[in-house]
Amino acid sequence: MRKSLLLNVFLCFSAFALLPRAQAQPMFDVPFVPTPHVVIDEMLRLADVKPGDFVMDLGSGDGRVLITAAKKFGARGIGVDLDEQLIFQSEAAAEQAGVADRVKFLQQDLFKTDLTQATVITMYLLPGVMMRLRPQLFALRPGTRLVSHDFRLGDWSPDVTTQIRKNTFLWIVPAKVAGKWQMKIPLPGGDHAITLELRQKYQEIDGFAQIDGRHAQIWEPRLSGDRLSFVIVDDRDRDSEASLYFEGRVSGDVIAGRLRRGAGNAQTIHDWRAVRVAAQ
């Protein structure tokens, strides 16, 4: 009896060991852990998802994030996961929720996925995976919103952090503004040349300016997606100095927008346009 039992165990183990490798359970970089629905709501709210958005959920699991984006927020999108069973489960859930015409689930490697069509990317990935993905995310179109819960993108500080049951982080992909920019603007006495030298680490920027070759400090620099703002004090004449409030949109090597000089009844408004002459 004992010999027969041992023989059966040996035969079963041997048969399992001889199974083709393709039938073995695949190894995944990120285990599937369902995100609570209230956290999903907060992620999509924080990313300001709207009907015109295209959401890509990386590591989409059972599809709940993308299905919520379509059902509650009217978005379209794609979910990416390596687990075939979860893809089947996601497709069935999308059919049941009535959003199968607006969402699609792909069984593929997220590192080999084209992310450029996304306006919003949602993630619940482990730190190591987030760090490997970071260069690809930073290279996306300025203004693309990235939202994650629990895990961050290393030293790329989030633009907004909220906490509802879990930490939720939002990043807005910034335009690349580092370098030397030149422009001419109308100031009292005629047009004057301004040179900007901007430094950048993700969305954090600083630098200095020159007005007709004179050094000028840049105050309150802000970069959100492709929107840039800063202040320079025109102090060429101490008796009539005024703040220059710049607001503009970055498009490659050009920044264009509106300039307000001064405040109150003394304020004047002008167009401005800067061209990058040297990248950093």
JOZIGI-V84608 format. One record per helix or strand of 2 or more residues. SS is the DSSP state (H for helix, E for strand). FROM is the first residue (numbers start at 1). TO is the last residue. If there is no record, write none. Layout:
# JOZIGI-V84608
ss->SS from->FROM to->TO
ss->SS from->FROM to->TO
This chain:
# JOZIGI-V84608
ss->H from->2 to->17
ss->H from->21 to->23
ss->H from->37 to->46
ss->E from->54 to->58
ss->H from->64 to->73
ss->E from->76 to->81
ss->H from->84 to->97
ss->E from->103 to->107
ss->H from->110 to->112
ss->E from->120 to->123
ss->H from->127 to->138
ss->E from->145 to->149
ss->E from->160 to->163
ss->E from->167 to->172
ss->E from->179 to->187
ss->E from->190 to->201
ss->E from->204 to->211
ss->E from->214 to->224
ss->E from->227 to->234
ss->H from->238 to->240
ss->E from->242 to->251
ss->E from->254 to->261
ss->H from->264 to->266
ss->E from->268 to->279
